[in-house]
Amino acid sequence: MDKLNRYRGIIESKLNEVVALSEGAITTKQLREQVVFDRQRDNYLIFQEGWDGSRRIHGFVVHLEILNGKILIHEDWTEHGIARELEAAGIPKTDIVLSFQPLPVRPLTGYAVAA
């Protein structure tokens, strides 16, 4: 299996795990998390949508993108951090970019700086 397809499979598996684990934690039945995989553009999302009482909720929990052989983490509101999950699945830190961090901070994270 080539690197791109391996990374796609790992991302999809991990995002499905995150949603499965959080299903019991969401206390209101009007709020749900959904997973979106776009393999053509290599964007992978978890978003929450629904209602929390009278307040509308619609936003990203996780947004990942594969670009130039690296996984860019654009958004991550998971409890333990999706980067750690990707590492545990065998993706090296050199292929993970914390793109939500400002450029001057990225070299200090231990992850890749850019894609």
C-alpha positions as CSV (number, residue, x, y, z in Angstrom):
1,M,0.0,0.0,0.0
2,D,1.4,3.4,-0.9
3,K,1.9,6.1,1.7
4,L,-1.0,8.3,0.6
5,N,-3.5,5.4,0.8
6,R,-2.0,4.3,4.1
7,Y,-2.4,7.8,5.6
8,R,-6.0,8.1,4.3
9,G,-6.9,4.8,5.9
10,I,-5.3,5.8,9.2
11,I,-7.1,9.2,9.3
12,E,-10.5,7.7,8.4
13,S,-10.1,5.0,11.1
14,K,-9.0,7.5,13.8
15,L,-11.7,10.0,13.0
16,N,-14.3,7.3,13.2
17,E,-12.9,6.2,16.6
18,V,-13.1,9.8,17.9
19,V,-16.8,10.1,16.9
20,A,-17.6,6.7,18.4
21,L,-16.0,7.6,21.7
22,S,-17.7,11.0,21.8
23,E,-21.2,9.7,21.1
24,G,-21.8,8.9,24.7
25,A,-20.3,12.2,25.9
26,I,-22.7,14.4,23.9
27,T,-25.6,14.8,26.4
28,T,-28.2,16.5,24.2
29,K,-30.0,14.5,21.6
30,Q,-30.2,17.6,19.4
31,L,-26.4,17.8,18.9
32,R,-24.5,15.3,16.8
33,E,-21.1,14.8,15.3
34,Q,-20.6,13.9,11.7
35,V,-17.5,12.6,9.8
36,V,-16.8,13.8,6.2
37,F,-14.1,12.2,4.1
38,D,-13.1,13.8,0.8
39,R,-10.5,11.5,-0.7
40,Q,-10.4,13.5,-4.0
41,R,-9.2,16.7,-2.3
42,D,-7.8,14.9,0.7
43,N,-9.8,16.8,3.4
44,Y,-11.1,14.9,6.4
45,L,-13.5,16.5,8.9
46,I,-15.5,16.0,12.1
47,F,-18.1,18.6,12.7
48,Q,-20.8,19.2,15.3
49,E,-24.2,20.4,14.4
50,G,-27.5,20.8,16.1
51,W,-28.9,22.7,19.0
52,D,-27.7,23.2,22.6
53,G,-30.8,24.5,24.1
54,S,-31.6,27.7,22.2
55,R,-28.1,28.1,20.8
56,R,-27.2,26.8,17.3
57,I,-24.0,24.7,17.1
58,H,-22.2,24.2,13.8
59,G,-18.4,23.9,13.7
60,F,-15.4,21.8,13.2
61,V,-14.0,19.5,15.8
62,V,-11.2,18.2,13.6
63,H,-10.0,19.3,10.1
64,L,-7.2,17.4,8.5
65,E,-5.7,17.7,5.0
66,I,-3.1,15.6,3.2
67,L,-0.8,17.9,1.2
68,N,2.5,17.1,-0.4
69,G,2.8,13.8,1.6
70,K,2.2,15.5,5.0
71,I,-0.9,15.7,7.2
72,L,-1.9,19.2,8.1
73,I,-4.0,19.6,11.2
74,H,-6.0,22.7,10.6
75,E,-8.3,22.3,13.6
76,D,-8.3,20.0,16.6
77,W,-10.7,20.2,19.5
78,T,-10.3,16.6,20.6
79,E,-9.5,15.8,24.2
80,H,-6.1,14.2,23.7
81,G,-5.0,15.6,20.4
82,I,-5.4,14.0,17.0
83,A,-1.6,14.3,16.4
84,R,-0.9,11.9,19.2
85,E,-3.4,9.4,17.7
86,L,-1.8,9.7,14.3
87,E,1.6,9.1,15.8
88,A,0.4,6.1,17.7
89,A,-0.9,4.7,14.4
90,G,2.6,4.9,12.9
91,I,2.7,8.3,11.2
92,P,6.0,10.0,11.9
93,K,6.1,13.5,13.5
94,T,8.0,14.6,10.4
95,D,4.8,14.0,8.3
96,I,2.4,15.9,10.7
97,V,2.1,19.7,10.6
98,L,0.2,21.6,13.3
99,S,-1.0,24.1,10.9
100,F,-3.2,25.8,13.5
101,Q,0.0,27.0,15.1
102,P,1.6,30.2,13.9
103,L,4.7,29.7,11.7
104,P,7.2,31.0,14.3
105,V,5.8,28.5,16.9
106,R,5.8,25.4,14.6
107,P,9.6,24.6,15.0
108,L,9.1,24.4,18.7
109,T,6.3,21.8,18.5
110,G,8.4,18.8,17.5
111,Y,6.3,18.3,14.4
112,A,6.9,19.2,10.8
113,V,6.9,23.0,10.0
114,A,5.3,22.9,6.6
115,A,4.0,20.7,3.8
